[in-house]
Amino acid sequence: MKLEILYLDENLVAINKPSGLLVHRSEIDSRETLFALQLLRNQLGQRVYPVHRLDKPTSGVLLFALNSETASLMVEQWRQRDVEKRYLAVTRGYMPKTLHLDYAMVPPVDKYAKNEYVKPAQEAITDFITLATVEIDVEIDKYPQSRYSLVEVMPKTGRKHQIRRHLKHISHPIIGDARYGKGRHSRYFRDHFDAGRLLLHAWQLSFIHPYTNEPINLFAGLDKPMKGLLERFDWLSSLPPSLLAATEQLLADEQCRELPPVESECLDENE
């Protein structure tokens, strides 16, 4: 598997992590043999250092450092909340147009950790903006119609499963969330809309470069299942322009890689 590189310099590299790929080896899924860290290390031919993480089923921008000093500087930016993160989610029900949620959460108990104990609740803050809604004439749960929302999510803190747990808390779980969602809706999207994944995508990451002090804005395009669903619901026009452009570029690049060399129109002009 070749990872899509969104940004690369002598200190940092960012990829568009596919849904279903673990960031690094974990007891969460001992059967897995592919990990973003190892794949990227092999692709670049050098060691990489994870700066943050995304859940296995979440796709989108994932940042690594190329040396331990840069990793420490970037982790400090996360600690100081100087990094802006934007996600896209498809949720059950009609979400409010805007919502600021300040709801502390007890960290999930890690069943793999030794002597794990219940920790006190931690501050967790998330902002939501509803971009579009849809109602389909299908009785999936207890209503004759089923409603869904396309939501932009801006977490202000970085708690484990924060977005997924906050949306469950307000009764608008993410479609495809096996842990916090509703199975009936997730199965319907998988079987009828070819969207059998967690519909949560980290589409933007913005921060200040630790050495140049320049603002860095990274955008990750949507994969085929998520883009196809948005097309079906006529939601593409509701996407932020930067996300739409990144999605079009990603899918164009994928199409080029699938074409035989003699049919490809994606060759460099100098070839």
C-alpha positions in Angstrom: 0.0 0.0 0.0 1.3 3.4 -1.0 0.2 6.3 1.2 -0.9 9.7 -0.2 1.6 12.3 1.0 0.1 15.7 1.6 3.2 17.5 2.9 6.9 16.8 3.1 9.9 18.8 4.1 13.1 17.9 6.0 11.3 17.9 9.4 7.6 17.0 8.8 5.5 14.7 6.7 1.7 14.4 6.5 -0.4 11.7 4.9 -4.0 11.1 4.1 -4.6 8.0 6.3 -7.2 5.6 4.9 -10.1 4.4 7.0 -9.2 1.0 8.6 -5.5 1.6 9.0 -4.0 1.7 12.5 -1.4 4.4 13.2 1.0 2.0 14.8 1.1 -1.6 16.2 -1.5 -2.0 19.0 -3.1 -4.7 21.0 -6.4 -3.3 19.9 -6.1 -5.5 16.8 -3.3 -8.0 17.1 -4.2 -9.6 13.8 -3.3 -6.4 11.8 -0.1 -6.5 9.8 -0.3 -3.0 8.2 0.3 0.2 10.1 0.7 3.8 8.9 3.9 4.3 10.8 5.7 1.3 9.2 4.2 1.9 5.8 5.4 5.5 5.8 8.8 4.6 7.1 9.3 2.1 4.3 7.9 4.5 1.7 10.3 7.3 2.8 13.2 5.1 3.7 13.7 6.7 7.1 12.3 6.7 10.6 9.2 8.7 11.4 7.7 9.9 14.7 3.9 10.1 15.2 2.8 13.5 16.5 -0.8 12.7 17.1 -3.2 9.8 16.3 -6.5 9.0 14.5 -8.7 6.1 15.4 -8.4 3.1 13.1 -11.7 3.7 11.3 -11.2 7.5 10.9 -9.5 8.8 7.8 -7.7 12.0 7.0 -4.7 14.2 7.8 -2.1 12.4 10.0 1.1 14.2 10.8 4.6 12.7 11.6 7.9 14.3 12.5 11.1 13.1 10.8 13.2 13.6 14.0 12.6 13.5 17.7 13.3 17.2 18.3 10.5 18.2 15.8 8.2 15.6 17.3 8.6 17.2 20.8 8.0 20.7 19.4 4.8 19.6 17.6 3.5 17.7 20.6 3.9 20.9 22.6 1.7 22.7 20.1 -1.0 20.1 20.6 -0.6 20.4 24.4 -1.0 24.2 24.1 -4.0 23.8 21.8 -2.3 25.8 19.0 -3.4 23.3 16.3 -6.6 23.7 14.5 -8.4 20.4 13.4 -11.5 20.1 11.2 -13.4 17.0 10.6 -16.4 16.0 8.5 -19.0 13.6 9.8 -22.3 12.1 8.7 -24.6 11.8 11.7 -28.0 10.4 12.5 -30.9 12.9 12.8 -31.0 16.6 12.2 -28.2 18.4 14.0 -28.6 22.0 15.3 -27.3 24.5 12.8 -24.4 25.3 15.3 -23.5 23.8 18.6 -20.8 24.5 21.2 -20.5 21.5 23.4 -18.5 21.6 26.6 -19.0 18.2 28.2 -16.3 16.6 30.3 -15.7 12.9 29.7 -14.2 10.0 31.7 -11.4 8.5 29.6 -12.4 5.1 28.2 -11.0 2.2 30.2 -8.2 0.4 28.2 -8.9 -3.3 28.8 -5.4 -4.1 27.6 -3.6 -1.9 30.1 -2.4 -3.5 33.3 -3.9 -2.2 36.6 -6.2 0.2 34.7 -8.5 2.3 36.8 -11.3 4.7 36.2 -9.8 8.2 35.8 -11.6 11.5 36.6 -13.5 13.3 33.9 -11.5 15.5 31.6 -12.5 18.7 30.0 -13.7 18.1 26.4 -14.9 20.9 24.1 -16.2 20.5 20.5 -17.8 22.9 18.1 -20.2 21.7 15.4 -21.6 23.4 12.2 -24.3 21.6 10.2 -23.6 21.9 6.5 -26.5 20.0 5.0 -29.4 17.6 5.9 -31.4 14.9 4.1 -34.5 12.8 4.8 -35.0 9.4 3.1 -38.3 7.6 2.8 -37.0 4.5 4.5 -38.0 3.1 7.9 -34.7 2.0 9.5 -35.5 2.5 13.1 -38.8 3.5 14.6 -39.8 6.3 12.3 -41.2 6.0 8.7 -38.5 8.3 7.4 -34.8 8.6 8.4 -32.9 11.8 8.7 -29.2 12.5 8.5 -26.8 15.5 8.8 -23.5 16.5 7.2 -21.5 18.1 10.0 -18.2 20.0 10.2 -16.6 19.3 13.6 -13.9 21.3 15.3 -12.6 19.7 18.5 -10.9 22.1 20.8 -9.5 19.4 23.1 -8.0 16.1 22.1 -9.7 13.4 24.3 -9.8 9.8 23.2 -12.9 9.2 20.9 -14.0 12.8 21.7 -16.0 13.5 18.6 -17.6 10.1 18.5 -18.6 10.2 22.2 -19.8 13.8 22.1 -22.1 13.0 19.2 -23.4 9.9 21.0 -24.0 12.1 24.0 -26.3 14.4 22.1 -28.1 11.4 20.4 -26.6 12.1 16.9 -24.1 9.3 16.6 -21.9 9.0 13.5 -23.0 6.5 10.9 -20.7 3.5 10.7 -19.6 3.8 14.4 -19.6 0.3 15.6 -18.8 1.3 19.2 -21.0 4.4 19.8 -23.5 4.3 16.9 -26.6 2.5 16.0 -26.1 -0.8 14.0 -29.3 -0.6 12.0 -28.4 2.7 10.4 -24.7 1.7 9.8 -25.8 -1.6 8.2 -28.2 0.2 5.9 -25.6 2.6 4.7 -23.2 -0.3 4.1 -25.7 -2.4 2.2 -27.5 0.3 0.2 -25.1 3.2 -0.1 -21.8 1.3 -0.4 -20.6 3.2 2.7 -19.4 0.5 5.1 -17.0 2.6 7.1 -17.0 5.1 9.9 -18.2 8.3 8.2 -15.7 10.6 10.0 -12.9 12.3 8.1 -10.1 14.6 9.4 -10.1 16.9 6.4 -8.0 19.9 7.7 -5.0 20.4 10.0 -3.5 23.8 10.5 -0.5 24.8 12.6 2.6 27.0 12.7 5.7 25.4 11.4 8.1 24.9 14.3 11.1 26.3 12.5 9.9 28.7 9.8 7.0 30.1 11.8 4.9 30.0 8.7 1.2 28.8 8.8 0.8 25.3 7.4 -2.7 24.3 6.2 -3.1 20.7 5.1 -6.2 19.3 3.4 -7.1 15.6 2.9 -9.6 14.6 0.2 -12.5 12.1 0.7 -12.2 8.5 -0.4 -14.7 6.9 -2.9 -17.2 5.6 -0.4 -17.6 8.9 1.5 -17.6 11.0 -1.7 -20.1 8.6 -3.3 -22.4 9.0 -0.4 -22.2 12.8 -0.5 -23.0 12.7 -4.2 -26.0 10.5 -3.6 -27.4 13.0 -1.0 -26.5 16.0 -3.2 -24.2 17.3 -0.5 -21.0 18.0 -2.5 -21.9 21.6 -3.0 -22.0 22.1 0.7 -18.4 21.1 1.2 -15.8 23.7 2.0 -14.0 24.6 -1.3 -10.6 23.4 0.0 -12.0 20.0 0.8 -13.8 19.7 -2.5 -10.6 20.5 -4.4 -8.6 18.0 -2.4 -11.2 15.3 -3.0 -11.1 15.9 -6.8 -7.3 15.8 -6.8 -7.2 12.6 -4.8 -9.7 10.8 -7.0 -8.0 12.0 -10.1 -4.6 10.7 -8.9 -6.2 7.3 -8.0 -7.7 7.1 -11.5 -4.3 7.8 -13.0 -2.7 5.0 -11.0 -5.4 2.5 -12.2 -4.9 3.3 -15.9 -2.4 1.3 -18.0 0.6 3.5 -18.9 -0.4 3.8 -22.6 -3.8 5.1 -21.7 -2.8 7.4 -18.9 -3.0 11.2 -19.5 -1.3 11.9 -16.2 2.3 11.7 -17.3 4.7 14.5 -16.6 4.9 16.9 -19.5 8.7 16.2 -19.9 8.2 12.4 -20.3 
